[in-house]
């Protein structure tokens, strides 16, 4: 189902909208950015005693019209299994996908005015490349990365972090948003987990249980196709493939469906993109009270904890 207007979605889901009562709602939300280790962070938080995160991991309730049309009762039901006293959370990267989902912040402000938000940021060019790999592997993009940058502006806009954050600052103030940086999370996972847990009000002693190897960043280079799960992931299909299809043929098919090398941007496009991102990072650096650009992003964000400087009126 494609993106529906809210009116269309509400007409479809109206019969179910009032079947649930609103009891439990999240205290915190990981709002992005896409392809910045949000899944790894969610996996860590869900393993801490006293923290409950909903399933599905990304309900995208406040961003996607067809989800929002299901109503707050439906959304609250995602947290109904949480033990009393738990900290409740979810992780939807659609919540920082402007301009694709323009109503997200207003809806969050209306229904979760006291929520805490965690925003994980990664070098924007690295994020763009991982985003492209993801969409290619899911069968959404069918062109090379240079054409994709031209055709799909979201590859760029989802990595313009200051632009994505400004509506949150306006609606909630900077105190409600925790900046987290991918490179610092990789280098100091336990420290970052403790900082995040303190921010969301967790009173326990958090423990990072695995090495910080982002689970969704580089393992998606096999292109999906219709009936992928049935053909590839089911045990019966796996047995049939291994029994009936010669290994050489299986490897040839797998090779055609696999992106063997991480895509590389041409120099001209790389320079052009860095100019776009540098403008946004300049604003982000102002928010953080430090100079920030594509050239120093990894070094600066990996070396120290960055917090919001004084932001106008907040």
C-alpha positions in Angstrom: 0.0 0.0 0.0 1.4 3.4 -0.9 1.3 6.5 1.1 -2.4 7.3 1.7 -3.8 10.7 2.5 -5.1 11.0 6.0 -8.7 11.1 4.8 -8.3 8.0 2.8 -6.6 6.2 5.6 -9.1 7.2 8.2 -12.0 6.0 6.0 -10.3 2.6 5.8 -9.4 2.3 9.5 -12.4 4.1 11.1 -14.2 0.9 12.1 -11.3 0.0 14.3 -10.3 3.4 15.5 -12.5 3.5 18.6 -12.1 -0.2 19.6 -9.2 0.5 21.9 -8.7 2.7 25.0 -5.6 4.8 25.5 -3.8 3.4 28.6 -0.1 3.3 28.0 2.0 5.6 25.9 5.8 5.9 25.3 8.0 8.0 27.5 10.8 8.2 24.9 11.3 7.8 21.2 14.3 7.1 19.0 13.4 9.4 16.1 16.3 8.6 13.7 18.2 9.1 11.7 17.7 6.3 9.3 20.8 4.1 8.8 22.6 5.5 11.9 22.5 2.5 14.2 19.0 3.1 15.6 18.3 -0.6 15.4 21.4 -1.4 17.4 20.4 1.1 20.0 16.8 -0.2 20.2 18.2 -3.7 20.6 20.3 -2.6 23.5 17.6 -0.6 25.3 15.1 -3.5 25.0 17.5 -5.8 26.9 17.6 -3.5 30.0 15.4 -4.6 32.9 12.5 -2.1 33.2 12.6 -0.8 29.6 9.8 -1.9 27.2 9.9 -1.2 23.6 7.0 -2.0 21.3 6.8 -4.5 18.5 7.0 -3.6 15.7 10.1 -1.6 16.4 9.1 1.1 14.0 5.3 1.7 14.2 5.7 5.0 12.3 2.4 6.0 13.9 2.8 9.8 14.0 4.4 10.0 10.6 2.4 7.7 8.3 -1.2 8.6 7.6 -2.4 5.0 7.3 -0.9 4.3 10.7 -2.1 7.5 12.4 -5.7 6.8 11.1 -5.8 3.7 13.3 -6.1 6.0 16.3 -4.4 6.5 19.6 -6.1 3.5 21.1 -4.4 1.2 18.6 -1.1 2.9 19.2 -1.5 2.6 23.0 -2.2 -1.1 22.5 1.3 -1.6 21.3 2.5 -1.0 24.8 -0.3 -3.0 26.6 2.1 -5.9 27.4 4.5 -3.7 29.3 4.9 -4.5 33.0 3.7 -1.7 35.3 6.4 0.8 36.1 8.3 0.1 32.9 9.8 2.9 30.8 8.1 2.7 27.5 9.7 3.5 24.2 9.6 3.1 20.4 11.9 3.8 17.5 10.6 5.2 14.3 13.0 6.8 11.9 10.1 8.2 9.8 9.8 10.8 12.5 12.7 12.7 11.1 11.9 12.4 7.4 11.0 15.8 6.2 9.5 16.7 3.9 8.1 13.2 3.3 6.1 13.2 6.6 5.2 16.8 7.3 2.7 16.2 10.2 4.9 14.2 12.5 5.9 16.8 15.0 2.5 18.4 15.3 1.0 15.0 16.0 3.7 14.2 18.6 3.2 17.5 20.3 -0.6 16.9 20.5 -0.4 13.4 22.0 3.0 13.1 23.6 3.9 16.7 24.8 6.3 15.4 27.5 8.1 12.7 25.6 11.9 12.5 25.3 13.5 12.1 22.0 16.8 10.5 21.0 18.4 11.5 17.7 21.3 9.5 16.4 23.4 11.2 13.7 26.1 9.7 11.4 28.4 11.3 8.8 25.8 12.4 6.3 27.6 11.0 3.2 28.0 7.6 4.9 24.4 7.7 5.9 23.4 8.5 2.3 25.3 5.5 1.0 23.8 3.1 3.5 20.4 4.5 2.7 21.0 3.8 -1.0 22.1 0.2 -0.2 19.0 -0.3 1.9 16.7 0.9 -0.8 18.5 -1.0 -3.5 18.4 -4.2 -1.5 14.7 -3.8 -0.9 14.1 -3.4 -4.6 13.0 0.2 -4.4 15.9 1.7 -6.3 17.0 0.1 -9.5 19.7 2.6 -10.7 23.2 3.3 -9.6 23.9 5.6 -6.7 24.7 8.7 -8.8 21.4 8.5 -10.6 19.7 7.7 -7.3 21.0 10.9 -5.7 19.4 12.9 -8.6 16.1 11.0 -8.6 15.5 10.6 -4.9 16.0 13.8 -2.9 15.4 12.0 0.4 18.9 10.5 0.2 20.1 14.0 0.9 17.3 15.6 3.0 17.2 12.8 5.6 20.8 13.6 6.3 20.2 17.3 6.8 20.1 16.9 10.5 19.6 20.6 11.5 16.7 20.9 9.2 15.1 17.8 10.6 15.6 18.9 14.2 14.4 22.5 14.0 10.7 21.6 14.2 11.4 19.5 17.3 13.2 22.5 18.9 10.3 24.7 18.1 7.7 22.3 19.5 9.5 20.7 22.5 12.6 22.7 23.2 16.2 21.4 23.0 16.0 19.9 26.5 13.6 17.2 25.2 16.1 16.0 22.5 19.3 14.1 23.1 21.9 14.3 20.4 23.8 11.0 19.9 26.5 10.5 17.4 27.2 7.3 15.6 31.0 7.5 15.9 30.9 8.1 19.6 28.4 5.3 20.1 30.8 3.0 18.2 33.8 4.1 20.3 32.1 4.3 23.7 29.0 2.1 23.6 28.7 1.6 27.4 29.2 5.3 28.1 26.6 6.3 25.5 24.1 3.8 26.7 24.4 5.2 30.3 24.0 8.7 29.0 20.9 7.8 27.0 19.4 5.9 29.9 20.0 8.8 32.2 18.3 11.1 29.7 15.1 8.9 29.5 14.9 8.6 33.3 16.1 5.0 33.7 17.0 4.3 37.3 18.7 1.0 36.8 22.3 0.2 35.8 22.3 -0.2 32.0 24.7 -2.7 30.5 25.7 -2.8 26.8 25.4 -6.5 26.2 27.2 -6.9 22.8 29.9 -5.3 20.8 28.7 -2.2 19.1 28.4 -3.6 15.6 25.4 -1.9 14.0 23.1 -4.7 12.8 21.5 -3.0 9.9 24.3 -1.1 8.2 26.2 -3.4 5.9 24.4 -6.7 5.7 21.7 -5.7 3.3 23.4 -6.1 -0.1 21.2 -8.9 -1.3 18.4 -7.6 -3.4 14.9 -8.6 -2.3 12.3 -9.7 -4.8 8.7 -10.9 -4.7 8.3 -14.0 -2.5 11.8 -13.4 -1.1 10.9 -14.6 2.3 9.1 -17.7 1.0 11.9 -18.6 -1.4 14.9 -17.7 0.7 14.1 -17.6 4.3 11.8 -20.7 4.8 13.5 -23.9 5.9 11.6 -26.0 3.3 12.7 -23.7 0.5 16.3 -23.8 1.7 16.2 -27.6 1.7 14.8 -27.7 -1.8 17.3 -25.3 -3.1 20.3 -27.2 -1.6 18.8 -30.5 -2.8 17.6 -29.8 -6.3 19.7 -26.9 -7.5 23.4 -27.3 -8.4 25.7 -25.2 -6.2 27.2 -23.4 -9.2 23.8 -22.3 -10.3 22.8 -21.2 -6.8 26.0 -19.1 -6.5 25.4 -17.5 -9.9 21.9 -16.4 -9.0 23.1 -15.2 -5.6 25.9 -13.2 -7.3 23.4 -11.5 -9.6 21.3 -10.4 -6.6 24.2 -9.2 -4.5 25.9 -5.8 -4.4 29.5 -6.9 -4.1 31.1 -3.6 -3.2 29.9 -0.6 -1.3 29.0 2.1 -3.8 31.4 5.0 -4.2 30.4 8.5 -5.2 32.2 10.2 -8.0 34.4 13.0 -7.0 32.2 15.8 -8.5 29.1 14.5 -6.8 30.9 13.9 -3.6 32.0 17.6 -3.5 28.6 18.8 -4.4 27.0 16.7 -1.7 29.5 17.8 0.9 28.7 21.5 0.1 25.0 20.8 0.7 25.7 18.9 3.9 28.2 21.4 5.1 25.6 24.2 5.1 23.3 22.1 7.2 26.1 21.0 9.5 27.0 24.6 10.0 23.6 25.1 11.6 23.9 21.9 13.6 27.3 23.1 14.8 25.7 26.3 16.0 23.2 24.3 17.9 26.0 22.3 19.5 28.4 25.2 20.0 31.2 23.7 17.9 32.4 24.0 14.3 31.1 21.0 12.3 31.4 20.1 8.6 31.9 16.9 6.5 35.7 17.2 6.9 35.8 17.1 10.7 32.5 15.4 11.5 33.8 12.0 12.5 36.8 13.3 14.4 34.7 15.9 16.4 31.7 13.6 17.1 33.8 10.6 18.0 36.1 12.4 20.4 33.7 14.0 22.8 30.1 14.2 24.1 28.2 17.0 22.4 25.3 18.7 23.9 23.1 21.6 22.8 24.4 25.0 23.3 22.0 27.8 24.0 19.4 27.7 21.3 17.3 30.8 20.7 14.4 31.0 23.1 14.9 27.4 24.4 
